[in-house]
Amino acid sequence: MTTHPITLKQIAEATDAKLTGGENVLVTDVSHDSRQAGPGVLFVAIRGALLDAHKFIPQVMVAGAVGVISEQERPRDFQGAWLQVENVRRAMAHAAAEVHHHPSRALELVGVTGTNGKTTTAYLIASIPEAAGEPVAMTGTVEYRIGKERRTAERTTPEATDMHRLLRQAVVLGCRTAVMECSSQAMDFHRCDALEYAVAVFSNLTRDHLDYHVTMGNYWYAKRRLFDGRLGGKPKTSVINVDNHYGVELADDLEREGLRVIRYALKVGADVTARNPEFSLDGMRFDLHTPSGDREFVSPLVGAPHVYNTLAAVASGLALEYDLDVITGALAQCTGAPGRFERVAHSGDFAVVVDYAHSDDALLNVLKTAREVTKGRIITVFGCGGDRDSSKRAPMGEAAGSLSDVVILTSDNPRTEDPQQILADAELGIQKTGKPYRKIADRREAIYASIAQARSQDMVLIAGKGHEDYQIIGREVFHFDDKEVAREALSQK
């Protein structure tokens, strides 16, 4: 909550709202959650696909809310203050920014977007100010952090009301830097609006979320929001992967506008590059080249995708004006995000790795990494989510079969779809490769089966869920942790 409340009139001006009643009423917070609406809180009534928050208006007003923001006209029988807006989600972001006094202006805010690598890149960037002895804030797929406080993430990018509140808390705590993952859907829903970014990072763009975006063009258009000013302002510096053709297009466009861009790449010339990479199950090393000097770099992270994540973090650290030695020292110690090529420790002479890869490109990348560091066979366990983009299922199956020696096709989060139908969709891709495979719908049984057949020098790769500790079957959520189940299976081998 802010200690310097503003008036409804000020919020109406910031959101281009038609205000009826209560011009001088003071507002201490903004919330879209009726459970948080109490004295001093302005309630945002959003009509979603499954729930219309307008039905909670009588409840929040009884609880003491100071008024309502809505796209609808004020009901004739409504007695409180009403702000009618054209786009309620956009207005929510600007109202939250106003109430919390634009906290991003008091921070060096880093936004990270792209299909793959966002979470690990965010962890790596956050490790830099921490290594410099500074508290840092971070939001992403795994958790939200403010200094030493950690909260389980509800979604990759918090709602705008939660984001601005969290950033104000970070300012109060003394954070100088905040890092956030910016998903394409979040930007479409205006969760990143009214934030001012010091650095914006683009990792890559490959097929994903087409159940929502429908086309790659729409998906790319959403990602570009972080860079082109549609969120409210353009970042001071853009850090862009130019090994990805979308990144080249983006970097060229921004540079034509005279904006600062730091390019990074592994395959082509760029401002920040890596040469002569070497990988093992213990980590990676490469020769790092930057505008601030060159270093021989060693990291506990494994695989080429993590070279890209590291280069993005190095470039971001330079954009934030940290010393190169501080940057490389921090990154050399950072183990990245949970569930990203994470080894399950055991005494056997084969490897068990858990990874969050849940698209065909991500699965192919993690399998390339596995192939680089595995002398024996690769046994891959994976599934595809239900009620999500079905067009990526066969490509995921083909990716799994292309670089695995054995594939076990299983359930991920089937949700309300028939698990057997999901398996059948993915099976079409595996069949193209001619690799041996089994279908075991029960994920626990599939993990046990994969570990039971592992031999010396093999790797068992359990893909899809990573850090998640649940499985959604139907509309029920059950506790399920791939790492826990793998440990159980290993104890019985």
N, C-alpha and C positions, 0 to 999 in steps of 0.2 A: 504494500500500500504506500502511496506517496504521502509525504508529510506536507506538501504544498498543494492543496486541492485547487482545482480550477472550476469555472462555472459551465453550466450547460450551454450558455451562449457562446463561450469560447470553443466548445466541442462542435457546436453547430457550424461555426465559421470554418473550423478545420476540416469538416466532413461535407460541406456544402449541403447541410440538412435544412429542411423546413421544420423549424422548432415551434411547437405549440405548448405554451405554459412553461413556467419555471426557469426563466432566463438566468436568474441569479442564484439558482440552487447550486450548491457545491458538490463536486464529484471527487471521490477519493480512489475509485477503481472502476474498471470496465470488465464485464464478464459475459461470456456466451453460455456459461454453465449456471443453470437455475439454482443449483446447490450452493453456489458461491455468492448469490445475490442477496445482499443485506443492506444495512444503512450505509449510505454514501456510494453505493454501487450502481452504475448505469448498466442495464441489462440489454444485451444484443439478441434480438429474436431472429433466428435463422431458420428458414424452411429448408430442411434437408430431404434427401431421397427417402429416408426411413422415418424421420421424426420432424414434426413442426413445432419449434420452440414457442410459438405464439400461445400454445395451450397452457404454458407455464406462467404467463404474464400475471394473472390474478394472484398466484402463489408468491411470485417474487415481489409484487407490490405490497402484499401483506407482510412480507419479511423485511420491508423497509427500503427497497430499491428506489432510487431517485427518479427513474424514468426508463424509457424504452427507445432503442434504435430499431427501426424496421423499414422494410421497403413498402409496407402497406400504409394506407391512410389511417389516421388516428380514429379508432372506433368512437362513435358518438357518446357512448356511455362511459368512456375511459376518463378518469379524473386526474391522472398524473401528467407529467411532462412526456412529450412524444417527439421524437426526431425522425422524420421521414426522409429516407435517402434513396438514391438511384440504385446503388449496389451495396448491400448490407455488409458483405465481407470486406470490401475495400474500406468502407466507413469504419468498421470495427478496428482495422489496423491503424487508421489515422487517429481515431479516438483514443486508442490505447497509447499510441505514441505521445499524444498531447497530455493525457493524464499522467504518464510516467516521465514527462519532460524530455522526450527524445533521448533515451539513454544511449543509443548507438552513437550519438554525437560525442559522447564522453568516453568512447571506447575505440580501440582499433578492431573493428569487426571484420572477420574473415568468413566469407560464404563459400562453400564447396559444393559444386554440382557436377553431374555426369552420371552415366549409367552404372559404372563400376568404380570402386576405389574410394568412394566418398568417406566411408567410416574410418578406414585405416589412415587416409590422408588427414582427416580431422584430428585423430589421435596424435599423429606425428607433429602436426603444426602446434597443437596444444602443449606438446612436450617442450617446445622451445622456450616460451616464457617461464614455464615451470623450472627449467634448467637455469634460467637467469634469476631464480628466486622470487618470481612473481606469481600471485594467484591468478588463475585463468578460469573463464567460463567456457562450457562446451555443451552443445546439444546435438544429438544424433540418434541413430537407429538403436544403439545399445543403452545409452544412459544420458541423463542431463547432469552436468556438474557445475557447481559454483565453488571455486576453491576446493576445499576438502569435502564438501557436501556432495553426495551422489544420490541421484534418484533414478529409478527405473524409467526408461523412456516409454511414453504412451504412443508416440508416433515419431517418425524420423524428424519432422519439423513441427514444433509446437504450434498450436493456434496462435494467432497474432496477439491476443490478450495475454496469453501465458508467456509468449516470447518477450514482449516488452516489459512485463513484470519481472521476469527472470533477469533481463539485462539491467534493469534498475537495481535489483539486488546485487548484481555483480559490481556495479559502480560503487554502491555503498560499501561493499566488502573491500574495495580497493583494487579490483581487477583493471588492468590496462588493456588486455586483449580478450576477445571472445571469439570462439570458432563455432560455426553452425553448418550442418548439412542442409542443403536447400534442395528438396525433391521437386520434380517437375509438377506434380499434382499440388504440392504446397504452394508453389508460385502461381499456379492457375487459380487456387483458392485464396490468393492474396495474403497468405500467412507471412510472406516476406516483405510486404509493402511497408512503406514509411520507415525503412531501415536504411542507414547510410553505411555503405561498405568501404572499408579501407582497401581490402583485397577480395577479389572474386576469382575462384579457381574453377577451371573446366578440365575434367579428367578425360572424358571420352564420351562417345554416344554410339550405342549399339541397340539392337532390338530388345525392347522390354516395355511393359505397361501399355501395350497396344490395345488391351481390353478397354482402357480408359481413353487413350489418345487417338486410337483408330489407325492413324497413319504416322510414319516417321516424320513427315513434315510438321504435323501438329506437335509431336514430341519435341522436335528441335526448336520450334517456335516457343514452346514453354520454357525450355532450358535457357534460351537467349534472354529471357526476362532479367536474369541476374546481371546482365552486362549492358543492355541497351537502353536503360533508363525507365522502362515501364513499371518498375517497382517504386519509382520516386526519385531516383538519382543514379548516376553512373559511378561505378567503383573508381577509386583513385588509381588502383593498379589491377590489371587483369593478368592472371597466371594461367597459361594455356598450353595444353599438350598438342604440339603440332605434328606428332606422328599420326594423329587422327585427322581425317580430311575435314571433318566438321570444325576442328580446332583451327586448322589453317584458314578456313573461310572466316571464322570469327576473329582471329588475330588480325587478318588483313583488313577486315571492315573497321575494327577499332582503331588500328593504326592510321587508317585513312582519315579518321576523325580527329587525329592528333592526340589520342589517349595513350597512356602508358601501358605497355604490354611487356611481360616477361615470358618468353617462349621456353618451353622445356621439351626434350625429346631424347630418345635412345637411338633412333635410326637415322635421323637427319640432323643437320646443323641447327643449333639453337643457342639461346643465352645460357641455359643450364643443361648440361648433358652428362651422360655416363659413358665410359668406354671400358672395354675389356672386362665385362662382368663375369664373375664366377659364382656358382651356386653349389650348396651342399645342404644336407638336412640341418646343419648347425647354423646356417645363415648365408650371407652373401657379401661379396666385396666387389668394388669397382673403382675406377679412376673418375673422380668428380671434377668437372670443369665449370667454373662460374665466373661472372664478371669481377668477383671479389677475390679470385684466386682459385688454385687447384688443390685438391686433397686426395689422398688414398683413403677410401671410405669402407668401413666394415660395419655390418648390421646383423642382428639376430634374425631379421626377417628373411623369408625364403621366396625366391622366384622373381621373374621379370616383372610381373605386375607391381611388385613392391619396389622395384627400381623406379617405376613411374611415380608411385605414391611418394617415394622419398624425394625425387626431383621436384615434385610439386611443393613439398614441404620446405625444401631448401629455398626455392624461388620465393615462396611466401615469407619465409624468415628474412630473406634479403629485402623484400618489399616493406617489411615491418621494421627494417633498419637494425636487425640484430647482427652481431659480429659473426662472421663465418665460423669461427672456432666454437662459439656458443651453439650455433645451429648444428654443426656436425657432431659435437659432443653429446647434445641432447638426442639426436636421431640415432646415434650409435648405441644408445642404451634403451631406446623405446622398443617394446615388444609388440606394439601395434594394438589392434582391437581384438577383443575376445571372439573366437569363432572364425578367424580369418587365417587359414592354413595353420590351425592350432594343433600341435601334436598332443596325443594322449599318452602320457608317460607310462611305461611298463618295462618289465625286465626281458622281454623277448627280443629276438633278432630281426624283427620286421617292424615297420612303422604303421601307426594308426593316426590319421589326420582328419580333423573335422573342419569343414569350410562352409561358408554361407552362400556359395555360388548357387544362384537360382534362375539364371538365364543361360541360353546356349553359349553366348560369348564368355560369360564369367566361368562357366563350367569348362569350356575349352582352354581358357587361360590357366585355370588351376591344374588341369590335367597336363598342360605343357610344363608347368612347374614341377609336377609330380614326376613326369618322365625324365626331366633333367637330373633329378636327384635319386632316382630309384634304379637299382641294379636288377631287381627281380620283376615280378609281375605287378600290375596295378589292378586292384579289385575295387571297382567303383560301386557305391550304393547311392542311389539318388531317386528322387521323385519330383512331381510337379504339383503346384498348388491348385486346388479346386476353386471355382468361382473367380478365376483370374485368367489372364491372357492364354487362351488355349492354342494360339498359333505358334507359341514357342515350344510346345511339348515335343513334337517330332524333331525339330532342330536340336533340342536338348538330348534326345535319345541318340541322334546321330553324333553329336559332340562326344557323348559318353563312350559310344562304341568306337569312335575313330582312334582314341588314344588309350583306351583301357584294354586289358587282356581278358577280363571277366567283368560283366555288368550284372548287378542285382537291382532290378527295378522295383521300387516300393512306393509307399505313400509318403507324401509330405504333409500338408494340411489339406485334406480332401474337402473340408467344409461340407457344403450341402450336395456336392456332386458324388456320383457313383465312383468309388475308388477304382473299380475294375475298368471303367471307361477311360479314366485318366491314364491308367497304365497302358491301355490299348492304344491311346493316342501317341504316347511316347515310344511305344514298342515299334511303331512304323519306322521311326528314325534309326533305332538300333538295328533293325533288320537290314537296312541299306548297307551296313558296314560288314555284315557277315560274322560279327563277333559273338561268342557264346554268351548267353544271358539267361537269367531266371527272373520270374515274376513272383515276388513275395509281398503281398499287400500289407501285411503286418510289419511295421517298421522295426519293432524290437526283434522280431524273428529274422528279419533281413540283416540286421547288424550282427546278430549272433552267427548267422550263416556265413557272412563275409569273413569274420574273424576266425571261425572254425577252419576255414580252408586256407588261411594265410600260411606261407612258408618263409623260410629264411630269405632275407633281402627283398621281400614283397612290401608293397604299401597298400593298406586299406584306406580308401578315401571315402568318407561319409559326407556327402554334399547336400546342401539345400537349406539347412536350418541354422547351422553355425552356433551363435550365442543363444538362440531361442531355447527356452526351457518349457515349451508347451507344444501340444498338438491339437488342432481344431478338427473334430470329427462331427459332422452334422452342425449343430449350433452349440455344441458343448466344447469346453476347453479342458484338456487333460494335461497334467504335468508329464513332460517328456523332454529329456535332455540327452542328446546324442552322446555327449562325453560320458555321462553317468552310465548309460546303457553299454557303451563300449567297454568301460571299466568292469562292469558286471560280466560281460562276455569274456574279457581277458582273464578274469579271475578263475574262470571255469575251463580255460583252454589247457 
